[in-house]
Amino acid sequence: MSHVRQQIREAIGTACTGLTTTGARVYQARVYPLATANLPGLAIYTNAETSEEAEVGGASRLLMRMLEVKIDGYSKKTSGLDDELDDITTEVEVAIMDNATVQSLVTEIFISETSISFSNEGDRPIGCASMTWNCVYYTEANDPQTSK
């Protein structure tokens, strides 16, 4: 079984696959830029995680983990780029909050930031809606594969 962090990232990827605007163009990587053929599309990755003891003492050590998940929605078009990026973020927000698997892995999940950027290099403008999601979940210190 995989780390709960990976389970959360994969559950979010599954929840975001098949959305109206981005379809199946969902990638769990941030190393390579998305090619034009893969746009509009999503890149999902975990950015950072912190943890602290939630229970001190006793036989087990419960950790509260705070995971930052980034979802970058990309689009490339001549007109309506702002609107398409807004459509992407709307679809992602609804998909994540309505997904039972994601909700079963976390105690709390919320979007903390969305930033929009544009580039006019190339044949058509490219836009990116970068969403930061904060996930709180618990594991035993000796069992990072099971969400509590």
N, C-alpha and C positions, 0 to 999 in steps of 0.2 A: 504494500500500500504506500502511497506517496504522502509527502508532507501536506498538512492542511492548507498551507499557502498555495501549493500547486493545485489542490482540489478546488480551492476558491477561484483561482485564475481560470482553470478549465471549465468550471461551472458558469462563470461569467462569459467565457467564450462560447459555450453552448447556448446560453440564453440569448446572446447577440447574433447568433447565426440564423439566417433566414429573414432578417428584418427587411422591410420594404425597400429601403434605399440602398443598403449595402449587401443584401443577399448573403451568399456564402463566402464573400470576400472578407474573411475574418482570420487574422494571423496573430499567433501568440509569439511574437518576436519583435524586437526593435532594432536589430542590427542592420538589416537591409531596408532601404526605402522601397515603398510600394511602386511597382511599375504602372504605367498608364492603364494597361489592360486590367489591373486589379483595383481600379477606382470606379466609383467611390468604394472605400473599404475601411476596415478597422484594424488597428494594431493594439493588442492587449498585452500588458506586461506588469510585473510587480516591480515597484520602484524601491521601496524600503519597508522595513519592519522593525518595530521595537517591541520589547516585552518587559514585563515586570511581574514580580510575585504577587498573586492575588490572595493567596493564603500562605501565611508563614507558620512553620512548624507542622507537626503531625506527620503521618506516615507518607503522605503524598505532597507534592509541591505543584499547586495549580498556578499556571502562568496566564496572565492576560496579555494577549498579543494584539498589536495595532498595525495592521497591514495597509500599505498604500498601493492601490492598483491604478495604473494609468491606462486610459483608453484614448487613443488618438484616432479621430475620424477624419479621413482625407477625401477630398473631392477635387476634380479638375474640370472646370467648365468656363465658358465665356460669359454667360449671364446667369443670374440666379444663384451664384455661389454662396452668398450669405444664407439664403433661404434653405439651400440643400444642407449646409452645415447645421442649421437649426433643426431641420428634419432629422438628421442623423442623431443629434444629441437627445432629442425628444424620444425617438424610438429606443435608444440605448437606455435612457432613464426608466422608461416604462418596462422594458424587458427585464432589467435587473431587479427592479422592485417587485415585479410580479412572478419571479422565478422561485419556485418552492425549493429547489436544490440549493441555490445560493442562500436563501433565507435559513435553511436548515444547518448550514455550515457556520454562519456568523450569528453573533448576539446582536450586533448593530452594524448597519451599513448606510452610508450617506455620501452624496456627492458634495465635495467641499470646494471645488473650484472648476471653472470652465474658462479656458482662454482660447481665443481665436487668432490665428495668424494667416497671413497671405504672402504669396510669392508670385511675382509676375515674370519670372524667368521661364523660358520655354515658350511653346506655341500657344498655351492657354494658361490663365491664372490657376494656381493651386492653392487650396485652403486647407487648414488643419484646425479642427476643434479638439483641443486637448482637455480631457476630463480627468480629474483626480477624485478617486473614490477612497474613502476611509472605511476599513472593515475592522471590527473588533471581534475577536474570538478567543476561546479559552482552550488550553490543552494541559495535560499533565506534563511536567518537565521531562519525564522519561517516555512520553508517548506523543510525539509531535504529529502523529498520523491520525489522531482521533480528536475531533472537535467535541468539546464538553458543553 
